[in-house]
Amino acid sequence: MTTYSYQVFADYFQVVVMDEVSEEDFASLWTGENSEEWMIAIGNSTLGLGTLRNADVLLNVHVEPHEPAYSIDEFDHVIEASIHLPSGDLAIMGGSESLSVARRIKVPPGSYRLLYAVSGIETIQSEYEPAEDVYSLFIWPAKQKKTTLVKHWKASRIQKS
């Protein structure tokens, strides 16, 4: 496993993760039925990772050789989804940043499964104040599968898509 840690300005309450050659409009991805509720917008080769603060946030990206073992108790919010990375050049940027300043991670081209997990939600006092929230993305090579809400930070909101 390789882990990358980035401070990203989550402008518009999101961090964008995409294949560098993707031409998807990530703003339009937030129109899905569960996007805002589940804190994720999913395209074919682009993700919008929702955050609870419109500020600099810590994003840890874990590139795994296979599905990671984890305890659901470690996180407040967990989503499983898929992304296709045709070039293998993963770009990570804030909601208003341009691709030219994106952080980059090289992975083999192909289909990936991912786990988007959020912890430290209880430390957030307001959307602009410093907090200990951490946004984690685990990716590993795998076939595409249905998006699943595993755990919602508001426990009463669990539903399957």
N, C-alpha and C positions, 0 to 999 in steps of 0.2 A: 504494500500500500504506500502511496505517496500522498502527502497532505500539503496543501497550499493555503496560506492564510492571508486574507486581504481586508483592509479597511476600505469600504466602498460607500460613497455617498448615495444613499437610497432615496434619491429624489423621486417624488411622486409615489413614495412608499413601495419601491420596487428595485430589484437588482435584475439586470438582464443577463442571461446566459444563452449563448447561441453559437452555432457553427459559423465560422468567419465568412463563409460564402452564402449563408442564408439570406434570402431576399424577403423573408416574412416581415410584416409590419407588426412589431411587438405591441404597439399600442392597441391594435385591433384584437389581440388575443384575449384581452380582459373582458370581452363581451360574452364569454361562455356562461352557462347556467350556474356553475359552482365556483367560478374563478375567484371572485373576491372573498366569498365565504371560506373557501379552502386555502386562500393565500397563495395560489399558483395559477398562472395562465400558460397553457401548453399549445404549442404549434408542432409542426413536424420536426423542425430543427432549431427552434427557439423556445426559451422558457422565460416567463416573468415570475420571479420569486418575490412574493409579497412580503413586506416587512411591517412592523407595527410602529416604526419611527421613521420620520422624514429627516434623517440625519445620517452621519457616518455610522455604519454598523460593521460588525465583524462577520465575515463570511469565510468559513472553512470549507475547502473543496477537497474531498477524499477520493482519489482515483484508486479503485479496487480491482483486483484480478477476477473477483467473483462476488456474489452477493454477500454483504457484510453481516456478521452477527451483531445484534445490538439489543439492548433492553429498552423497551418502550417507556419504562419509568425514567429514563435519562432525559426525555424530551417532553415538551408541553404540546407540541403540534407535529404530526408526521403525515406525509403524503408519499405514496409510491407512484411513479409515472415512468414514461419512456421518452427518449429523444433519439433522433437520427443525426449522426455527425458525418456527413458525406466527405468532408475534407480532413476531419480529425483535428482541426484547429479550433479549439474551444475559446471563445472570447467572453469575458466577464466585465460588465460595466454598470455604472449607475444609470438610472432611468433617463437622465438628460445628457449623459456623456456620449461622445461619438466613438465609433469603432476605432478611430485612429489612436485613442488613448486607452483602449481596453487592455486589461490584463489577459495574458494568453497562456493556455496549457495545451500541449500537444499530446494527443491520444491517437491510437489507430482508428482509421475511418470505420464507421459501421453503426450498428444499432446498440443503444445502451439503455439499461434500466437505471432508475435513479430513486434515491430516497432524499426527500427534502425534510429536514427536521429543525425545529426551533426550540431553544431552551432559554431560560431566564426571563420569561415573560413577566413574572411577578415583580421584577425589579423596575419595570417601566412605570414612571410617574406621569410623564407627558411625552408627546411625540418628539419634542426637541431637546429634552434634558438627557444627559448621559445616563446610561443604564448598563446592565450586565447581560443583555439579550445577545444570543449567539445564533447565527443562521448557518446551518451545516448542509452541504450537498454531498452525497455519496453517489458515485457513478461506477458502473461496471458493465462489461460487454454482456448483452443478453438480447433475446428477442423482444419485440414490442409486445406490451400487454396493456390491459385496461388501467386507467388511473384509479387509484383507491385512496380514500381518506382513511388512514389507520387510526389517528388520534387527533381530535380537535381540541384546541386550547380552551374552548368553552365546551365541556364534555357533553352537554345536552344537544350539541349540533351535529353529532355523527350521523352520516348517511352515505350510502354507496351510490356512485354514479352508474 
